[in-house]
Amino acid sequence: MPTKSLILLALGVVVVAVAWFWSSFCSRAKTRGEVLGSVTSHTPTTNNSKAAKTTMSISLRCDNWEDRGIIEEFVRLFPFGKAGMSFHLDTTPEDPRATQVLAEFARRGIPRADYSGAAKKARPRFEYVLEYHHHYEPADFDSARYLYLQHEVLVSMDPRRDDQGRLVLTESGLPPGIQIGCVLFDTTVVSDSLRREMVEAGLVGVKFVEVVLVGQSGGEKVWELKSSVILPPMPRDRVIRHQVSPEDDIHVAGILDGDYLEKEIHYPEAALDRIGPFDVAETYEIFCGPGWKGDGNGERRLVVSQRFRRFCLAHHLKVSWHSPIRIDSSADGGTP
């Protein structure tokens, strides 16, 4: 194959891989450091009585191609499911068909997939994945007091920082006309013009740290959006602390939200009331896996107000909302 064709083929593979990665990232299918809770039934475990609509997905998986006959068996037994690389069923927890499928797994001794513990532990011959998902209506976001910000523009996949902790980006790699975007995984950057708009709007809690642009040729500055407001620790039953050894950062944690795959952030109402109104704040926790040592793979999440959301809508910014922040009237006081 000619050299030019090989290069084009390689570029095509890279483009497809990046597109898949970004799609996976936007869906927040599994946030770093977060774990699935255990279940004893197909009713999702959560202490959030105000949860939005819940759906569930069940998948039967096998690693060996020679064992794929079991997929065909399940399709014959349960024709309402979907066949592909696995047997798959998307439904609601109340659907009796889900009970039938789970009962067949139990009858055959097929375990639920367990991703806790060692990352490279041996997988069973067959296993099933059971996942729950939050689904929101526009009214859920319209009525939310605070929201967890989610980005639609990927600025960079390289969260590199200098010795002063400043984000380092290459100017030539910035998307044209960037206003607001994300550096993996949860670092928010804004243009200088948008920074001025935010300051003029009087958004409470905004804080900006200038980004180091490598190869800057007189273009517009870029800033990391942070906050002067640090939220209280999340309730004990909502996080798993990752302080494995004394030298580990005490802030590193993962979110717990029962059996839901996309985790919601919860705060006691009294704890939020104590810090007063804000438009942008940072979580106390640094959400990532154990062993974080200050690199770019863990960041505090930005929690924003309904006022910030209206600012984004008025300026036609390319952002969205992962989930409303759940404010619980009865929870512990946010002690780490």
N, C-alpha and C positions, 0 to 999 in steps of 0.2 A: 504494500500500500504506500503511495507517495507520502513523503514527509508532511506536506501541507494537510493531507487528509487525516493523518494521525493526530496532528495538532488540533484540528477542528473537532475530531472525535473526543479527544481528551478534554477540550474546553466544554463540549456538550455534557460530558459526564460531570464535570465540576459544577456547571450551572444547575443541573438536575439535583445534585447532592445538596447544594446551598439552598435551593428552593424547598426541598423536602425538610431540611433542618429548620428553616425559618417558619415553615408551616407548622412543624411540631412545636417550635418555641412559642408561637402565637397561641396555640391551643392550650398551652400550659398543661399538657397531659400529665407530666410529673415534674414538680418543682424540685430543685436540688435539695436534698436533705429531708424531704417529706416522706412519710411512710403511710401505708395503708393500715387501718385498724383491722382487728380480727372480727369475724362475724360468726354467728351460730345459726343464722337464718338469712333469708334474702330481704330482710327489712333493714334499711340503712341505719347505722348507729349515729345519732347526732343529738345534742342537747339544744338544737336550734328549732324552737317551735314555729318560727316564722320563715322557715326555709321555702324557697321558691320551688317550682315544679321539679320533681325528681324523675330521672330516667335511669335505666340500668342496662348494662351490656354484659353478655356472657359469651365467652369464647373457649372452645376446646382446642388445645394445642398439642402437637407432637413434633419432636425434633427430627425424627428419621422419616425419610420419604417412604420407606418400606412399610411404615405403620399407618399410612394415610387411609387405609381401609376403614379405620374407625370413624373418620370424618364422613365417609359415605354411609356408614351404619346409622350415624346420628341424623343424617339428612333423611334417610328412609323412615326412621322412627319419628322424627319431628320435622315434617316438610315445611313448616312455617319458618324454620331457620334458614340462614344463608350459608352457602358453601363457597369456599375459596381456598386460601391457605389454611383456614380453620373452619370449624363449625361455629356460627356466630348468630346471636339473637339480641336484637335491640328492642327493649320493651319498657314497661313500668313495673315497679315492685308489686303492684296489685295483680298483675297478669298471672292467672293460674298456669299458663304455659311455662313460665319461669320455674314454678314449683316442680313441674313434671321433669324438666331438664335437670334441675339440681338433684332431684331424687334419683335419676338414672346415673348421674355421676357418683352419688353415694353408694348405689347398689353395686357399681363396678369397682368401687374403691379408688376412684380418681380423685386426687387431692386438689384443693385450691392452691394456686400458685402462691408461693411465699418468697418475697424478695427482701425480707429482712436478713440481717446477719451478713455473712461473707458474700461478696459480690460474685465470686467465681465458684460457688458451691455447686455440686453436681445437681442437675435437674432430673426429675422423675421422667419416666418414659412418656406418660400422659399427665397433663394437668389442665385445670381450667382457670380462667381469669374472670373474676367478678368485679365489675366497676360500677360506681354510681356517679351521676353527673347532676350538677345544678343547672337549671335552665331559667333564664330571666326574661321577663317582658320589659318593654320600654318603661312601663310605669314603675318597675322595681328600681331603675336607675333615676327616674325623675323624682322619686320620693326619698331617696337615700340621703341621709345627712352627710355621710362621708363615703368615699369610694376608693377602691384600689386601682390605680392607674395602670393601663396597659397600652403598649405602643404598637403602631402600625408601620413605622419606618425603622429599619435596621441601619444604623449608622456605621457600625463596625462590629466585627466578631472578635476583636483583639482588645481586651480590657487592660491594656498596659498602663502602668503609672511610673512616674519618676520618683526620685528620692524624697521629694516633698509631698508625695501622695497625689500629685496632680495627674489627671487623665492625659494620656499622650495619643494623639491621632495624626494621621497623615492627611494633609489638606487635599491632596489629589484624590483621596479615597472617599471624600465626603459626597453624599448625594447632592446633586444640583439643587439649589434653592432650599436647602434644608432649614426648617423652622424648629421642629422638635423631633426627637428620635431617641433611639435606645442603643447603647453599647451593651453587648451581652454581659451579664444577664439582666440586670435591673438598674443600670446607670442611665439617667436621663440627661440629655444634652439639648441645649437650645441655642438659637442664633442670637447675635448681639441685639438685633432689632427686636426680637421677641422678648429678650430680657428687659429692654427698656419699656416695652408695653406692659410687662408684668409689674414692674416697679411703679409705673404711672397708674396702674389699676389699683394699687395699694393692697395687693394680695398679701395676707398675713402669713409670715413664716418663711417666705422665699429667701433663699440664700444662694449665691452664685460663686463658683470657683472657676477661674479661667482655665480653659483647656489648652495644653501645649500643642500647637499645630506644627508638625514637622514639614518643612518645605513651604512655609507660608510665604505668599508672594503679594502681600498687601490686601488680601481678601478680608471678609468679615470675620470678626472674632467668634469663637464658639465657647459656650459656658456649660459647666456641669450644674444642673439644678439640684440643690440640696435644701435643707431646711434648718432653721434655728430652733425648731420645735422638735423635741424627741418625745415620742409617745411613751406611756408607762409600759412596763412589761405585760405581755399577754397573760391571761389566767393560766394557772398551772395545768389545767386539763386541756389546754389548747395548744401547747407546745411540747416538744421533746428537746431537752437541753443536750448539747453535744460536747460538754466539757469532760472529755475522756481522761485527760491528765491535767495536773495543776497549771501547766503553762498554756493550756488551750484558752482561747478567748471566751469569757463567760457569756458573751452575747450570742454566740453561734447556736442556732436552733433550727428545728423544722416545725412546720405547722401540722397540728392534728385537727382533723375534722371528720371524725368517725370513719365511715367507709367511702366517703366522697373522694373522687380523684382530684378534682379542682378544689383546692382548699380555700375556705373563707376565713377571713381574719375577724376575730371577735374581741370586743373590749367591754368591760363593765361600764355602764352609763356613768356611775359616780367617778370612775377614774378619768374619763374624758372631761367631765364637768370640772374637775379640779385644775386641769391645765388651761381651760378657757378656749374660746373660739380660735380657729386657725383655718387657713386655706391650703397650706402645704405642711406636712409633717413627715418625719421619718420614724419607722418602727424602732423600738429599743433593740429588737433582735436583728441579727445578721443571718439571713436565711440561706443556708447551704449545708453541705454534709460535714461530718466530723473531720477534725484535723485542719480546719481552715487556718492559714497562717498570714492573713493580711493580703493575699493576692486578689486578683480581680474576679475570682469565681464566687464571691459572696458579697452581697450588698444589702443595706437596709432598704426596705420597700418604701415607696412614697405613697402616703395616704392623703387624698385631696378632698376638698369640700365641694358641695354643690355649687358654690360660687365659682370655684376654679373650673368646674365642668362647664358652667355657662360661659365663662371666659373662653374656653377652648372652642365651644360651639360657635360663639360670635366671631372668632378669628378663623374658623374653618380649619382647625388644626387636625392633623391626621393622628388622632389618638382614639382609644376606646377604653372600655372599663371591664376589668377582669371580673369584678364582683362588688356588690355593696359591702361596706363594712357593717358587720352585725353588732349592734349595741344591745347588750343584755342588761336587763334591769336587776337581775340577781346573779352574781358571780363573785368569786373572791376578788380582793382589792387590787389585783395585778402585782402580786409579789413574785419575784423570780425564783 
